[in-house]
């Protein structure tokens, strides 16, 4: 083995085998050895992780809305990937909607890749989209390197990305199965939402300010029907299916049954569902609005149980920013405000704060925020773990350090956040991308601006 370019070591290094005192040897951006703590050749440059800190693999976030090109005023590659680096995220996969054009053709994929070129602090991959009538484009996008395909079963909120019906899915899913491509699904069906909105009716201004009004407009039944539909279509077509941002506890049994049956079916949840409870959302606080919605505390407890049991596979951010005026914060109108929460930078401390309070270990958290998302998109041979052969994507994390979330500390484009003022445990001290330190204690290294690579499915670089 060639000598490493440097070694980073710590008393607590989280590896797939557990936490150990270890030295991580890095050469040409890869981990070439994980040795004993004292296994450092004389004269080799050495980075010491201070006692109390933990060395983690770089986080992987497979659910990020960046919106460039076309809606860069919502969020762009420069701002989003800086937020990612500050939060210990070294790899993200960007969603196909909210940009103009949406990523629903091979040409639009190339347009997005061109928009991202040279702007990324971390490694970035792309999802394609399934919309009505684009079946012929699916193999072209797959050949172009997308990691899979996103669809909505309800209107997405933007005209460029139409939702699909069961008939549309029956046309596209056999093609996805033939290619071995993953379908990720916004799983809410329209009928229960339409019925709920009819019951809500034309809410008064005061009524629209109440979170309970919005929560009533997005019932669990919409998610439950959607999950049942996707389990059935997964069984019938053999296509791989992944449910995004799952929030309904009443369909967890459907997810358990699908897994027990051996179907290629997975699901994720998000930090906001695991942190906030509907009972605590203040009137008019539209920064809490997302779809599916934040539900009751008892529902939140069941989501944590499902993570512990493996029914839910991972925790991703669903980073979904917009200009503050679209949140209608002045009026506090939950029914008209844009739905989405920006938390890319905060995912690790949010999850660690809540997980630690519930008795979960840092090793379980690493599984949920790094290893499992890497497996989902087939990057687990090089991302999401401290293991020989993986990219030297590393995070120095201080699990005992507490901080108060102040909007000014956030690096994504807009600072409106439901986490403002919240005290979190766990601070990212430093982030390394392929062996290069790109972030340390609030400062970005000069070379970080274009350090990230644009990843493609099957990319072995």
DRENBALUM-80175 format. One record per residue (C-alpha): residue in one letter; z, y, x. Coordinates in pm, 1 decimal. Last residue first. Layout:
<pts>
[pt a, [Z, Y, X]],
...
</pts>
This chain:
<pts>
[pt x, [-940.5, 781.3, -1485.0]],
[pt x, [-972.8, 477.3, -1710.9]],
[pt x, [-1108.2, 655.2, -2019.8]],
[pt x, [-1128.0, 395.6, -2295.6]],
[pt x, [-1110.1, 661.2, -2564.3]],
[pt x, [-1181.5, 997.9, -2405.2]],
[pt x, [-949.1, 1239.9, -2232.6]],
[pt x, [-1003.0, 1607.0, -2152.4]],
[pt x, [-801.5, 1669.1, -1836.5]],
[pt x, [-512.4, 1910.7, -1800.3]],
[pt x, [-442.0, 2114.3, -1488.0]],
[pt x, [-634.2, 2421.5, -1606.3]],
[pt x, [-350.9, 2671.7, -1653.1]],
[pt x, [-101.7, 2461.4, -1455.3]],
[pt x, [-221.9, 2574.0, -1111.3]],
[pt x, [-5.1, 2886.1, -1120.5]],
[pt x, [308.6, 2688.8, -1200.7]],
[pt x, [455.7, 2766.8, -1540.0]],
[pt x, [806.4, 2911.5, -1563.5]],
[pt x, [1068.5, 2851.2, -1830.9]],
[pt x, [1280.0, 2611.8, -1628.0]],
[pt x, [999.9, 2433.3, -1443.0]],
[pt x, [645.0, 2363.5, -1555.3]],
[pt x, [325.6, 2225.1, -1400.1]],
[pt x, [467.5, 2005.4, -1125.5]],
[pt x, [178.3, 1793.7, -1001.1]],
[pt x, [219.9, 1415.4, -990.9]],
[pt x, [-28.5, 1333.1, -1265.8]],
[pt x, [130.5, 1600.3, -1484.9]],
[pt x, [490.0, 1682.0, -1392.1]],
[pt x, [732.4, 1861.7, -1625.6]],
[pt x, [1061.2, 2023.2, -1524.3]],
[pt x, [1399.5, 2114.2, -1674.6]],
[pt x, [1338.4, 2006.4, -2032.6]],
[pt x, [1662.9, 2073.7, -2216.3]],
[pt x, [1866.7, 1841.0, -2433.2]],
[pt x, [2094.7, 1932.3, -2722.9]],
[pt x, [1983.5, 2174.7, -2990.9]],
[pt x, [2153.5, 2475.0, -3150.9]],
[pt x, [1954.8, 2616.0, -3444.6]],
[pt x, [1892.8, 2990.2, -3460.0]],
[pt x, [1521.5, 2950.7, -3520.3]],
[pt x, [1442.7, 2587.0, -3606.5]],
[pt x, [1258.0, 2679.2, -3926.6]],
[pt x, [993.9, 2843.9, -3707.8]],
[pt x, [791.8, 3166.4, -3700.9]],
[pt x, [688.8, 3214.6, -3337.6]],
[pt x, [309.6, 3223.3, -3353.9]],
[pt x, [89.6, 3137.5, -3055.5]],
[pt x, [284.7, 2844.8, -2913.3]],
[pt x, [502.0, 2933.0, -2615.1]],
[pt x, [844.0, 2948.0, -2778.2]],
[pt x, [1126.1, 3125.9, -2596.0]],
[pt x, [1086.5, 3444.3, -2802.6]],
[pt x, [1155.5, 3249.9, -3124.6]],
[pt x, [1513.0, 3177.1, -3012.2]],
[pt x, [1637.5, 2820.3, -3041.4]],
[pt x, [1996.7, 2801.0, -2918.7]],
[pt x, [2057.3, 2582.0, -2618.1]],
[pt x, [2264.5, 2279.3, -2525.4]],
[pt x, [2256.7, 2083.6, -2201.3]],
[pt x, [2382.2, 1726.5, -2220.4]],
[pt x, [2044.2, 1551.3, -2217.4]],
[pt x, [1907.3, 1740.7, -1914.3]],
[pt x, [1551.0, 1611.3, -1884.7]],
[pt x, [1325.5, 1590.5, -1578.1]],
[pt x, [991.1, 1487.3, -1720.4]],
[pt x, [722.9, 1276.7, -1553.7]],
[pt x, [350.6, 1211.6, -1583.3]],
[pt x, [272.8, 1017.0, -1265.9]],
[pt x, [-16.7, 837.0, -1432.9]],
[pt x, [58.4, 471.3, -1481.4]],
[pt x, [-28.7, 203.5, -1226.3]],
[pt x, [330.3, 106.9, -1148.0]],
[pt x, [552.5, 195.6, -1442.9]],
[pt x, [731.4, 501.3, -1575.2]],
[pt x, [592.2, 485.1, -1927.8]],
[pt x, [405.1, 689.0, -2190.6]],
[pt x, [62.6, 701.4, -2029.9]],
[pt x, [-159.4, 488.6, -1805.4]],
[pt x, [-189.2, 139.1, -1949.8]],
[pt x, [-38.1, 267.5, -2276.1]],
[pt x, [-340.4, 483.6, -2353.5]],
[pt x, [-473.5, 271.2, -2638.8]],
[pt x, [-428.0, 535.2, -2909.1]],
[pt x, [-131.0, 376.6, -3086.1]],
[pt x, [7.8, 240.2, -2760.1]],
[pt x, [54.2, 592.4, -2621.0]],
[pt x, [223.9, 698.6, -2946.2]],
[pt x, [465.2, 403.7, -2909.6]],
[pt x, [555.5, 469.7, -2545.2]],
[pt x, [619.2, 844.0, -2559.5]],
[pt x, [810.4, 988.4, -2857.0]],
[pt x, [948.5, 676.8, -3029.6]],
[pt x, [995.6, 454.0, -2725.3]],
[pt x, [1143.3, 743.6, -2526.7]],
[pt x, [1391.8, 801.3, -2811.4]],
[pt x, [1497.0, 438.5, -2800.9]],
[pt x, [1563.0, 465.6, -2425.9]],
[pt x, [1759.9, 788.0, -2480.9]],
[pt x, [1999.1, 583.3, -2691.2]],
[pt x, [2064.7, 599.4, -3064.8]],
[pt x, [2416.6, 657.1, -3196.2]],
[pt x, [2339.2, 877.8, -3495.6]],
[pt x, [2437.2, 1200.6, -3316.2]],
[pt x, [2218.8, 1090.0, -3024.8]],
[pt x, [1919.9, 1052.7, -3255.9]],
[pt x, [1964.0, 1397.3, -3414.7]],
[pt x, [1993.1, 1592.8, -3092.4]],
[pt x, [1740.9, 1371.7, -2910.8]],
[pt x, [1480.1, 1421.8, -3182.9]],
[pt x, [1513.2, 1799.1, -3181.9]],
[pt x, [1539.3, 1813.8, -2801.1]],
[pt x, [1217.8, 1609.9, -2758.6]],
[pt x, [1012.5, 1772.3, -3037.4]],
[pt x, [1082.5, 2134.1, -2940.3]],
[pt x, [759.7, 2244.6, -2771.7]],
[pt x, [532.3, 2087.2, -3034.3]],
[pt x, [740.2, 2216.0, -3326.2]],
[pt x, [507.9, 2425.5, -3545.8]],
[pt x, [563.2, 2345.0, -3913.3]],
[pt x, [288.5, 2334.7, -4175.4]],
[pt x, [217.8, 2420.2, -4536.7]],
[pt x, [50.6, 2754.0, -4608.5]],
[pt x, [242.0, 2956.4, -4865.3]],
[pt x, [124.6, 2975.8, -5229.1]],
[pt x, [371.9, 2738.5, -5396.4]],
[pt x, [662.5, 2823.6, -5166.8]],
[pt x, [643.7, 3197.3, -5241.7]],
[pt x, [902.5, 3374.2, -5024.4]],
[pt x, [736.3, 3705.4, -5100.2]],
[pt x, [779.2, 3840.3, -4748.5]],
[pt x, [753.6, 3489.4, -4601.8]],
[pt x, [405.6, 3434.7, -4741.9]],
[pt x, [347.9, 3164.6, -4475.4]],
[pt x, [-8.2, 3289.1, -4438.4]],
[pt x, [132.3, 3619.1, -4307.9]],
[pt x, [287.5, 3432.6, -4016.5]],
[pt x, [-50.1, 3323.2, -3875.5]],
[pt x, [-75.3, 2942.7, -3885.9]],
[pt x, [81.0, 2653.5, -3700.1]],
[pt x, [61.0, 2277.0, -3761.4]],
[pt x, [239.3, 2071.7, -3495.6]],
[pt x, [254.0, 1734.4, -3670.2]],
[pt x, [527.2, 1664.3, -3413.6]],
[pt x, [521.5, 1291.0, -3355.8]],
[pt x, [797.6, 1033.7, -3409.0]],
[pt x, [706.3, 666.4, -3378.7]],
[pt x, [684.3, 320.8, -3531.6]],
[pt x, [835.5, 342.7, -3878.1]],
[pt x, [928.0, -5.0, -4001.7]],
[pt x, [1075.3, -71.9, -3657.8]],
[pt x, [1428.0, -133.3, -3787.9]],
[pt x, [1579.0, 172.8, -3618.5]],
[pt x, [1290.2, 386.8, -3734.4]],
[pt x, [1333.8, 259.6, -4088.9]],
[pt x, [1706.9, 335.1, -4081.2]],
[pt x, [1627.1, 689.4, -3968.1]],
[pt x, [1384.2, 724.9, -4258.3]],
[pt x, [1650.9, 593.4, -4496.9]],
[pt x, [1894.1, 861.0, -4381.6]],
[pt x, [1632.7, 1128.7, -4447.9]],
[pt x, [1587.9, 1005.7, -4806.1]],
[pt x, [1963.1, 1041.2, -4860.7]],
[pt x, [1940.4, 1395.6, -4724.1]],
[pt x, [1670.1, 1497.6, -4973.2]],
[pt x, [1305.1, 1557.2, -4891.7]],
[pt x, [1106.4, 1772.1, -4648.1]],
[pt x, [764.1, 1788.8, -4806.3]],
[pt x, [443.7, 1591.4, -4757.1]],
[pt x, [311.0, 1848.1, -4684.7]],
[pt x, [504.1, 2122.7, -4507.1]],
[pt x, [711.0, 2422.3, -4614.7]],
[pt x, [1021.5, 2502.4, -4408.1]],
[pt x, [882.1, 2838.1, -4283.5]],
[pt x, [870.2, 2921.9, -4654.5]],
[pt x, [1235.6, 3024.3, -4657.4]],
[pt x, [1221.6, 3191.7, -5001.5]],
[pt x, [1534.0, 3020.0, -5130.1]],
[pt x, [1721.2, 2848.0, -4849.7]],
[pt x, [1648.3, 2485.9, -4748.7]],
[pt x, [1981.5, 2299.8, -4733.0]],
[pt x, [1946.6, 2056.1, -5024.2]],
[pt x, [1596.7, 1966.3, -4907.3]],
[pt x, [1735.8, 1818.7, -4587.1]],
[pt x, [1627.3, 1910.4, -4235.3]],
[pt x, [1644.1, 1702.4, -3917.5]],
[pt x, [1462.8, 1369.3, -3959.9]],
[pt x, [1189.9, 1502.9, -4189.5]],
[pt x, [1141.9, 1799.5, -3956.2]],
[pt x, [1111.0, 1576.2, -3648.8]],
[pt x, [813.9, 1378.6, -3782.2]],
[pt x, [734.0, 1030.0, -3913.1]],
[pt x, [485.5, 769.0, -3804.2]],
[pt x, [326.5, 460.1, -3955.6]],
[pt x, [155.4, 137.7, -3854.7]],
[pt x, [-72.5, -121.3, -4018.5]],
[pt x, [-281.1, -391.0, -3852.4]],
[pt x, [-166.2, -643.3, -4118.0]],
[pt x, [68.8, -917.2, -4005.2]],
[pt x, [212.7, -990.3, -4348.5]],
[pt x, [554.8, -880.4, -4222.7]],
[pt x, [400.6, -548.8, -4115.9]],
[pt x, [250.2, -490.8, -4459.0]],
[pt x, [578.3, -590.1, -4624.5]],
[pt x, [778.2, -344.1, -4418.7]],
[pt x, [533.1, -63.0, -4498.3]],
[pt x, [550.2, -139.7, -4870.6]],
[pt x, [930.9, -146.4, -4848.1]],
[pt x, [920.5, 197.7, -4686.9]],
[pt x, [744.9, 329.9, -4998.0]],
[pt x, [1059.7, 468.5, -5164.8]],
[pt x, [1175.9, 644.1, -4848.9]],
[pt x, [894.2, 897.8, -4872.2]],
[pt x, [830.8, 1115.9, -4564.3]],
[pt x, [546.4, 967.9, -4359.6]],
[pt x, [379.4, 1216.2, -4126.0]],
[pt x, [69.5, 999.1, -4060.3]],
[pt x, [0.6, 650.6, -4195.3]],
[pt x, [-192.7, 433.5, -3949.6]],
[pt x, [-462.0, 187.2, -4054.9]],
[pt x, [-662.7, -66.9, -3853.2]],
[pt x, [-960.4, -192.8, -4053.5]],
[pt x, [-950.3, -553.4, -4174.8]],
[pt x, [-1149.0, -460.5, -4485.9]],
[pt x, [-951.7, -619.6, -4771.0]],
[pt x, [-604.4, -614.4, -4614.3]],
[pt x, [-644.1, -257.6, -4485.5]],
[pt x, [-780.2, -156.6, -4825.6]],
[pt x, [-473.1, -298.4, -5002.3]],
[pt x, [-229.1, -145.4, -4755.8]],
[pt x, [-414.2, 186.3, -4789.1]],
[pt x, [-385.3, 186.8, -5167.0]],
[pt x, [-12.9, 100.8, -5162.8]],
[pt x, [48.6, 377.0, -4907.7]],
[pt x, [-136.5, 626.0, -5127.8]],
[pt x, [50.8, 529.7, -5441.9]],
[pt x, [386.0, 567.5, -5264.2]],
[pt x, [289.8, 899.9, -5109.5]],
[pt x, [193.7, 1056.5, -5441.9]],
[pt x, [488.4, 886.7, -5615.7]],
[pt x, [727.9, 1062.1, -5379.5]],
[pt x, [661.3, 1382.4, -5569.6]],
[pt x, [490.4, 1691.6, -5423.6]],
[pt x, [533.2, 1958.9, -5698.9]],
[pt x, [903.8, 1881.3, -5745.4]],
[pt x, [961.2, 1972.1, -5380.3]],
[pt x, [788.3, 2307.4, -5437.1]],
[pt x, [1014.8, 2395.9, -5726.4]],
[pt x, [1323.5, 2263.6, -5544.2]],
[pt x, [1245.4, 2504.7, -5260.4]],
[pt x, [1310.2, 2797.9, -5490.9]],
[pt x, [1101.6, 3109.5, -5427.4]],
[pt x, [835.3, 2995.3, -5673.7]],
[pt x, [1097.6, 2995.8, -5947.3]],
[pt x, [1196.5, 3356.5, -5875.9]],
[pt x, [834.1, 3466.7, -5893.0]],
[pt x, [800.7, 3272.1, -6215.3]],
[pt x, [642.6, 2929.7, -6197.5]],
[pt x, [306.5, 2890.1, -6364.7]],
[pt x, [333.0, 2525.6, -6449.7]],
[pt x, [590.4, 2305.8, -6275.4]],
[pt x, [497.7, 2028.6, -6516.7]],
[pt x, [126.6, 2080.5, -6453.8]],
[pt x, [200.0, 2085.1, -6081.1]],
[pt x, [371.2, 1747.5, -6115.2]],
[pt x, [73.5, 1597.3, -6296.1]],
[pt x, [-165.4, 1728.9, -6031.0]],
[pt x, [59.7, 1595.3, -5756.8]],
[pt x, [85.5, 1252.8, -5919.6]],
[pt x, [-295.4, 1240.1, -5959.1]],
[pt x, [-397.9, 1363.7, -5611.1]],
[pt x, [-291.1, 1077.2, -5383.3]],
[pt x, [-79.5, 1141.5, -5074.6]],
[pt x, [-127.2, 951.1, -4751.5]],
[pt x, [-275.4, 1173.5, -4483.9]],
[pt x, [-436.7, 875.3, -4314.4]],
[pt x, [-514.5, 763.4, -3961.6]],
[pt x, [-805.2, 519.0, -3930.9]],
[pt x, [-822.6, 328.7, -3600.8]],
[pt x, [-1155.5, 198.7, -3469.8]],
[pt x, [-1233.0, -166.1, -3398.3]],
[pt x, [-1603.6, -82.9, -3429.9]],
[pt x, [-1664.6, -333.0, -3710.7]],
[pt x, [-1336.6, -233.3, -3874.3]],
[pt x, [-1442.3, 133.1, -3872.5]],
[pt x, [-1773.9, 38.9, -4032.3]],
[pt x, [-1591.1, -168.6, -4295.0]],
[pt x, [-1366.3, 134.8, -4354.5]],
[pt x, [-1644.3, 384.4, -4425.7]],
[pt x, [-1801.5, 283.8, -4758.7]],
[pt x, [-1482.2, 145.4, -4912.9]],
[pt x, [-1310.0, 461.7, -4795.8]],
[pt x, [-1557.7, 682.3, -4980.6]],
[pt x, [-1510.3, 474.3, -5296.4]],
[pt x, [-1132.1, 509.9, -5265.6]],
[pt x, [-1178.7, 885.2, -5255.9]],
[pt x, [-1199.1, 1112.8, -4954.4]],
[pt x, [-1073.0, 1463.8, -4888.7]],
[pt x, [-1301.5, 1741.9, -4767.1]],
[pt x, [-1259.4, 1897.9, -4422.3]],
[pt x, [-1451.7, 2226.0, -4387.9]],
[pt x, [-1306.4, 2369.0, -4710.8]],
[pt x, [-954.7, 2390.3, -4570.4]],
[pt x, [-634.0, 2297.9, -4754.4]],
[pt x, [-668.3, 1926.6, -4692.4]],
[pt x, [-742.4, 1829.8, -5051.6]],
[pt x, [-579.1, 1491.2, -5120.2]],
[pt x, [-657.5, 1146.0, -4972.9]],
[pt x, [-709.5, 1302.8, -4631.0]],
[pt x, [-885.8, 1127.0, -4344.8]],
[pt x, [-841.6, 1105.0, -3968.6]],
[pt x, [-1052.0, 895.4, -3730.3]],
[pt x, [-991.3, 721.0, -3400.0]],
[pt x, [-945.1, 796.6, -3031.2]],
[pt x, [-1263.0, 1002.6, -3011.1]],
[pt x, [-1474.4, 917.9, -2706.4]],
[pt x, [-1833.3, 1015.4, -2777.6]],
[pt x, [-1918.0, 655.1, -2865.8]],
[pt x, [-1663.3, 687.3, -3145.9]],
[pt x, [-1823.4, 1014.5, -3254.9]],
[pt x, [-2164.3, 848.8, -3274.6]],
[pt x, [-2019.7, 540.6, -3445.6]],
[pt x, [-1864.3, 763.9, -3717.8]],
[pt x, [-2162.7, 993.6, -3769.8]],
[pt x, [-2349.5, 758.5, -4003.3]],
[pt x, [-2043.7, 740.4, -4229.4]],
[pt x, [-2041.2, 1118.4, -4276.9]],
[pt x, [-2095.4, 1136.2, -4654.8]],
[pt x, [-1746.3, 1214.9, -4779.0]],
[pt x, [-1511.8, 1292.1, -4489.7]],
[pt x, [-1378.1, 1075.3, -4207.8]],
[pt x, [-1272.5, 1289.7, -3912.1]],
[pt x, [-1266.0, 1248.6, -3536.2]],
[pt x, [-949.5, 1256.8, -3328.2]],
[pt x, [-945.2, 1419.7, -2985.6]],
[pt x, [-782.1, 1381.5, -2645.4]],
[pt x, [-591.7, 1632.9, -2434.0]],
[pt x, [-419.6, 1608.2, -2095.0]],
[pt x, [-183.4, 1896.6, -2024.2]],
[pt x, [-216.5, 2262.6, -1919.5]],
[pt x, [-548.6, 2298.6, -2103.3]],
[pt x, [-795.0, 2586.4, -2091.8]],
[pt x, [-1064.5, 2463.5, -1850.6]],
[pt x, [-1271.9, 2294.9, -2119.7]],
[pt x, [-1114.0, 2320.8, -2463.7]],
[pt x, [-1399.7, 2508.3, -2636.7]],
[pt x, [-1654.8, 2273.9, -2476.9]],
[pt x, [-1463.6, 1973.1, -2608.8]],
[pt x, [-1462.8, 2131.0, -2954.8]],
[pt x, [-1838.0, 2187.8, -2955.4]],
[pt x, [-1893.6, 1832.8, -2825.7]],
[pt x, [-1694.8, 1697.5, -3118.9]],
[pt x, [-1890.0, 1921.7, -3356.6]],
[pt x, [-2215.0, 1769.5, -3228.7]],
[pt x, [-2085.5, 1414.4, -3270.8]],
[pt x, [-1999.4, 1492.8, -3631.3]],
[pt x, [-1677.1, 1531.8, -3834.7]],
[pt x, [-1470.1, 1740.7, -3592.8]],
[pt x, [-1429.1, 2046.0, -3815.9]],
[pt x, [-1659.2, 2331.9, -3724.6]],
[pt x, [-1460.5, 2548.4, -3734.8]],
[pt x, [-1114.9, 2422.3, -3639.9]],
[pt x, [-864.4, 2352.4, -3917.0]],
[pt x, [-945.7, 1980.0, -3905.9]],
[pt x, [-1009.0, 1718.8, -3638.4]],
[pt x, [-653.7, 1675.8, -3504.3]],
[pt x, [-576.4, 1694.6, -3132.9]],
[pt x, [-437.6, 1409.1, -2926.9]],
[pt x, [-165.6, 1510.0, -2683.0]],
[pt x, [-64.0, 1407.0, -2333.8]],
[pt x, [190.2, 1564.8, -2097.6]],
[pt x, [453.6, 1662.9, -2353.5]],
[pt x, [772.8, 1767.8, -2172.9]],
[pt x, [846.4, 2051.8, -2414.6]],
[pt x, [738.6, 2330.5, -2180.0]],
[pt x, [418.7, 2136.3, -2111.8]],
[pt x, [342.9, 2110.3, -2484.0]],
[pt x, [406.5, 2479.5, -2545.0]],
[pt x, [163.2, 2558.0, -2263.3]],
[pt x, [-79.4, 2313.6, -2425.2]],
[pt x, [-61.7, 2494.2, -2757.2]],
[pt x, [-105.7, 2842.1, -2610.1]],
[pt x, [-409.6, 2764.0, -2397.3]],
[pt x, [-574.9, 2527.2, -2644.9]],
[pt x, [-559.2, 2774.3, -2931.4]],
[pt x, [-344.8, 2834.4, -3239.4]],
[pt x, [-383.2, 3020.4, -3569.5]],
[pt x, [-589.0, 3305.0, -3417.0]],
[pt x, [-798.4, 3027.1, -3263.2]],
[pt x, [-932.2, 2954.3, -3609.6]],
[pt x, [-1299.8, 2894.8, -3533.1]],
[pt x, [-1274.6, 2699.4, -3210.9]],
[pt x, [-989.5, 2607.0, -3175.1]],
[pt x, [-754.8, 2486.3, -3451.4]],
[pt x, [-481.5, 2328.8, -3232.3]],
[pt x, [-334.4, 2080.5, -3480.7]],
[pt x, [-126.7, 1815.7, -3299.4]],
[pt x, [-51.0, 1458.9, -3406.4]],
[pt x, [-77.2, 1209.8, -3118.2]],
[pt x, [205.8, 1349.6, -2909.1]],
[pt x, [270.4, 1162.8, -2583.3]],
[pt x, [578.2, 1252.6, -2378.8]],
[pt x, [577.0, 1237.0, -2000.6]],
[pt x, [789.9, 950.8, -1873.4]],
[pt x, [1158.9, 1030.9, -1840.0]],
[pt x, [1384.3, 1112.0, -1543.9]],
[pt x, [1736.6, 1181.0, -1669.0]],
[pt x, [1967.0, 1461.0, -1554.4]],
[pt x, [2342.0, 1421.0, -1510.5]],
[pt x, [2319.3, 1395.4, -1132.8]],
[pt x, [2034.3, 1602.4, -996.2]],
[pt x, [1686.6, 1457.1, -972.8]],
[pt x, [1603.1, 1462.1, -602.2]],
[pt x, [1246.7, 1525.3, -487.9]],
[pt x, [1158.7, 1363.8, -154.9]],
[pt x, [875.2, 1427.0, 87.4]],
[pt x, [840.2, 1114.5, 305.9]],
[pt x, [983.1, 1167.0, 655.4]],
[pt x, [1167.6, 834.8, 665.4]],
[pt x, [1047.3, 604.7, 389.5]],
[pt x, [1239.5, 613.5, 62.4]],
[pt x, [1384.1, 301.5, -97.4]],
[pt x, [1737.6, 431.2, -147.2]],
[pt x, [1717.6, 439.6, -528.7]],
[pt x, [1546.3, 102.5, -544.3]],
[pt x, [1176.7, 100.8, -606.5]],
[pt x, [915.8, 200.9, -860.5]],
[pt x, [585.7, 190.2, -677.1]],
[pt x, [232.9, 333.7, -689.4]],
[pt x, [284.3, 579.3, -975.4]],
[pt x, [-41.4, 769.8, -1002.0]],
[pt x, [-154.5, 1125.3, -930.4]],
[pt x, [-310.6, 1051.5, -596.1]],
[pt x, [12.9, 893.6, -470.7]],
[pt x, [355.6, 887.8, -629.8]],
[pt x, [659.3, 673.3, -552.2]],
[pt x, [935.0, 667.8, -813.5]],
[pt x, [1278.9, 597.0, -667.5]],
[pt x, [1531.2, 426.3, -891.5]],
[pt x, [1874.9, 419.9, -1049.2]],
[pt x, [1801.5, 232.2, -1367.3]],
[pt x, [1749.7, 295.8, -1738.8]],
[pt x, [1573.4, 18.4, -1926.1]],
[pt x, [1298.2, -236.1, -1860.0]],
[pt x, [1022.5, -3.3, -1984.1]],
[pt x, [1157.5, 256.5, -1737.1]],
[pt x, [1400.8, 544.5, -1796.5]],
[pt x, [1524.8, 671.8, -1459.6]],
[pt x, [1896.7, 746.6, -1432.6]],
[pt x, [2039.8, 791.6, -1084.7]],
[pt x, [1731.0, 978.4, -981.2]],
[pt x, [1435.6, 967.0, -747.9]],
[pt x, [1109.7, 1148.1, -691.0]],
[pt x, [898.8, 1028.4, -400.7]],
[pt x, [608.1, 1211.8, -240.8]],
[pt x, [256.8, 1157.1, -109.3]],
[pt x, [317.3, 785.2, -112.6]],
[pt x, [216.8, 572.4, 186.7]],
[pt x, [-82.4, 347.6, 126.2]],
[pt x, [0.0, 0.0, 0.0]],
</pts>
